[in-house]
Amino acid sequence: AVVSTQSTGGVAVNPELKYILFSSNTERFVVAKDLLENIKENINFKNILIEKEFLGKEIIGTKYISPINKMISPVVSGHHVTTDFGTGLVHIAPLFGEDDYLIGKKII
């Protein structure tokens, strides 16, 4: 399904998960610590430097610049964020989906 970039509401993290900020060459990334090895294998990152480790709750309320549309968006708490797969961060689009809508209501 195509999702309009104007409908994006941020990214959700799990407050209790451990996350890491790491750099690879000149770029910086945040991912759930438990998923780093899988991400490294699938994306083939080189020269990884772990800069910081923190809990998700420490970044809730901060802002980031979306790499897709360059909009400034919030980092929010997501009850549905797990380390089953992916990055441990979940894109939120409040106009599309019940979980996203409920989380979006808390942002406004």
C-alpha positions in Angstrom: 0.0 0.0 0.0 1.2 3.5 -0.8 1.4 5.8 2.2 1.5 9.6 1.8 4.5 11.1 3.4 2.3 13.9 4.7 0.5 11.2 6.8 3.7 10.2 8.7 3.7 10.8 12.4 7.1 9.7 13.5 8.8 6.6 14.7 8.0 4.4 17.7 10.4 2.7 20.1 9.9 0.4 22.9 10.6 2.2 26.2 12.2 -0.8 27.8 14.4 -2.0 24.9 18.1 -1.3 24.7 19.1 0.7 21.6 22.4 1.7 20.2 23.6 4.7 18.2 26.3 3.5 15.8 28.2 5.0 12.8 29.3 3.3 9.6 31.6 5.4 7.5 30.0 8.9 7.6 26.4 7.9 8.5 24.8 7.4 11.9 22.0 4.9 12.8 19.8 3.9 15.8 18.7 0.3 16.1 17.7 -2.1 18.9 20.8 -3.6 20.3 19.5 -7.2 20.0 19.0 -6.7 16.3 22.4 -5.2 15.4 24.1 -8.5 14.3 21.2 -9.4 12.0 21.2 -5.9 10.5 25.0 -6.0 10.0 24.6 -9.3 8.1 21.7 -8.2 5.9 22.9 -4.7 5.1 26.6 -5.4 5.0 27.7 -2.4 7.1 31.4 -1.8 7.2 33.5 -0.1 9.9 30.9 0.0 12.6 31.6 2.1 15.6 29.1 1.9 18.5 28.8 5.4 19.9 26.2 5.1 22.7 23.8 2.6 24.3 20.5 3.7 25.9 17.0 2.6 26.7 14.1 3.6 24.3 12.5 5.7 27.0 15.6 8.0 27.0 14.8 9.1 23.4 11.0 9.4 23.6 10.1 13.0 22.9 13.1 13.8 20.9 12.9 14.7 17.2 14.6 13.4 14.1 14.8 14.4 10.5 13.2 11.7 8.3 15.7 10.4 5.7 12.7 9.9 3.3 11.0 13.3 3.3 13.3 15.4 5.4 10.4 16.3 7.8 11.1 16.8 11.5 9.1 14.1 13.3 8.9 12.8 16.9 10.2 9.7 18.6 7.2 8.1 20.5 6.5 5.2 22.7 5.1 2.1 20.9 3.5 -0.7 22.8 3.8 -2.9 19.7 7.5 -2.5 19.0 9.5 -5.7 19.4 12.8 -7.2 18.4 11.2 -10.1 16.5 12.6 -8.6 13.2 13.6 -5.3 11.6 15.3 -2.5 13.5 13.4 -2.2 16.7 11.8 1.1 15.4 8.4 1.3 13.8 7.3 4.0 11.4 4.0 5.6 12.6 1.3 6.7 10.2 -1.7 7.7 12.3 -4.1 7.8 9.3 -3.3 4.1 8.5 -4.0 1.5 11.2 -5.4 1.2 14.6 -2.2 1.1 16.6 -0.8 4.0 14.7 -3.9 6.0 15.2 -3.9 5.4 19.0 -0.3 6.3 19.3 -0.9 9.4 17.1 -3.6 10.6 19.4 -1.1 10.8 22.2 1.3 12.9 20.1 -1.3 15.6 19.3 
